[in-house]
Amino acid sequence: MTGIRKAFPGTLALDDVSFDVHAGETHVLLGENGAGKSTLMKTLSGALARDAGTIAIHGIEVRLSTPHEARAMGVGIIYQELSLVPGLSVAENIFLGRAPGRFGWVDHARMIRDAGVVLRQLGVELDPRRLVLTLSLAEQQVVEIARALSLDARVLVMDEPTSALTEREAALLFGVIRGLTARGVAVVYISHRLDEIFAIGDRVTVLRDGRNVATRDVRDVDRRELIRLMADRDVDEQFPATPRTPGAERLRVEGLTRGRALQDVSFTVRAGEIVALSGLLGAGRTETARAIFGLDPIDRGHIFVDGREVRMRGPRDAIAAGIGFVTEDRKGQGLLLDQSVEDNIALPVLHSLGRWGIVRRARVRTVALDAVRDLRIRTPSTQQHVRLLSGGNQQKVVLAKWLATGAGILFLDEPTRGIDVGAKQEIYLLINRLAASGAAVVLISSDLPEIIGLADRTLVMRDGRIAGAFPRAECTPERLMACAVSG
């Protein structure tokens, strides 16, 4: 890709960007949110028309006007935003538009077998016949990866493919990537997880504000230099040390059970304490949060807030009890993308911002302006549509929404998924600030360094149960992983 330029109204997204990847190489594309990484790859995939510049594959200049043309030229791409059809099965999504068969009839048995082969290459035990709408976000990400790999692409672009995966699943994916490059596939890998760059990358290119900053061999750079190149400043990515003394119990869960998803889950969280839920994909972490927040009905169990038992018939009851829930899927479940920043922030407290059912717009704007200032949300105005913000700022809007409710108990499910190191640091500071102010925080994360750096206690889940509990002093990656996988 040479001299690529792409402008949107009011924004120059790509300014004379050049990028190349060789057969058998994993070239990492790095940059903060809004740097232009995804836009550059969308021009390669035919999803966006470039304003200037050229693209050559195997030395031959090509014009990729549609995703279909790009696929025909051997370009496969896994977007950060999932593009699955919820009502179809895993196998149907993997082979969408190219199902095996003859004379217009689909060979379902063969399709299921072929899908199983691709999934096993990823080391994932996932039934190809399951409907996508029954899958977790992490499982849906696996299906996206399987679909791209099944295309037998010569150039494979992966945009944040591990953002919802645990370290174990990410390691399996890395094995697949190494197998692909060994066969001569060129892999473009976009990630905000700096450790992944050194685990899988051969070269790394950094974009900043739509421009090339540097291209380096991975073996010739370190974390600090990459952070400086991305942010144009030194960012201390270490987790802030904030000694705290937890106070009174805020949340107690006893014997929470829901079918096979949750089995006799019990734990407590105190004021000023950060408790992490760790575990592998499908262990029951998100299911625990959803049940406590009233999104999923429970078979039995008890939930106590400040010593008083509460019944969660739905999210309204949870909000009334002072509980907030930042979901792992901020765009699908946490935000109204085509609504403004101020409307999103005010959404759960609209009833308190007016009288007789009429919302006072001035009060909505005041709440939003306070949140934008306190959380340092970067937006031209509070009336900007959330869809146009970077991932890190979208996540801050989700957090602001729940802080506006005054929630004293907060569930944060993958709060830094898909955001850059600078925004992560700000989220980490905010989480510590919340705990220091007396909030009880439950952190659900697939990022073990994040858990170890933030949590006062870590509960490891396995098969819908609490399999182990570790105070901060005893929390190591090896112990957490051993507890998560042992049966």
C-alpha positions, 0 to 999 in steps of 0.5 A: 500500500503506497501513499494511501489517503482517506478523508471524511467530512471534517477529518483526514483519517489517512495522510499519505500512508504506506504499508507492506507485508511479506509472505510468511510474515506477521506485520503488526499495525499499532496505534492509539484509537483513531490513529487510522489502523482500521480505516487503512485496512478497510481500504485494503478490504474494499470496504472503503474507497481510498481517495489516493494511493495504490495497492499491489498484491504480489507486485500487481497493482489492483483496484479493490472496489468491493469486499468481494473483489478483495476476497477474490484477490486472496485478502481476508479480514477479521474486523473488530466489529463482529459481522455474524448473522445471529439467527444462523448456526456457527457452520452457516456463518463460517461458510456464509455465501459459499456453502458446499452443495450442488444444484442449489442444494446445501450439503449441511452434513459436509458444511458441519464437518468442514466447520468442525475442521476449522474450529479444531484448527483453532483448538476450540470445542464449539458445536458447529450446529449452535446458533450464533445468538446463543454464543458469548462475545468471545465465542462469536469472535472465534467464529469470525476468526474461523470464517476468515481462516476458512477462506484460505486467504493469502493476506489475512488481516486480524483487527483485535482478534484476541480482544475477548479471548483469555490468554489460553485461547490467545495462545492457541490462536498464535499457534494457528497464525504461526502455522499460516505464516509457515505456509506463506500466508501474509498476516497483518495483525492489529492489537492494543495488547503490547505483549502480543506484539512480541509474542507473534510479530516480525515487524511493527508499523506505528500510525499516529493521527493518520500518518506513518510514524515508524516501521521497526523489526520487533526484535529491535524495539521495546514496550516503552519505545512503542508507547512513546511512538504511539502516544508521542509522549511517555506513558507509564503503563504500570498499574497505579499503586493505590493502597486501600482499606476495604470497609463494610460489606456492600454485596453478598451472593449466596448459592447463586444457581442457574441451570448449568451456567452457574452452580452454587456461586457465593462471594462478597465484595466490600466497600473500597474493594476490587474483586476480580472474576477470572477464568476461561471462556465459558467459565461463568464470569459474565453469566454471574454478572448478568444474573446479579444484575437481573438480566438472566433469571436464577433458579435459586440463590440470594443476593444481599446489598448492604445487608438487605436481601434484594430480588432481581426481577430485572435491571430496574431492580438492580439499578434501584439497589445501586448496582451498575453493569458495564457490559463486555459488548459496549457497542451492542449492549452498552450504547445507543450508537446513533444517539448523542453523548449526552443522551447516552450518559443521561439514559439511566437517570432520565426519570430524575432529570425532569418533571411529569415525564418531561425531561429538561434538556438543560439538566441532561446537558449539565450531567453530560458536561460534568461527566465529560470533564471528570472522565476526560472524554474527548468529544467535540461536544456532548451532542456528538453521536457516540458512533463517531468517538474512538473506542476508549472514549466510547468506553468512558461514556459507558462508565459515565452512564453508570456513574451518573446513577450514583451506583455504589456497586459496579460490575466491569466486564472487560472494561479495557477491551479494544482500547489503546494503552493511553485510554487503558491507563485512564480507565485504570486510574478511574477504577482505583478512584472509584474504589478509593471513594468507597465503591465496591468493584467487580472486575471481569477480565481476560487480561491477567496482568490487568487482574493482578495489577488492580484486584485486591482479591481474585476469584477464579471460576471454572464450569460455573463455580468458584474454583479458587480465591487468591488475595493480591499477595498470592495472585500470579499468572501461574496460580490463576491459570492452574486453578482455571484449567485443573479439574 
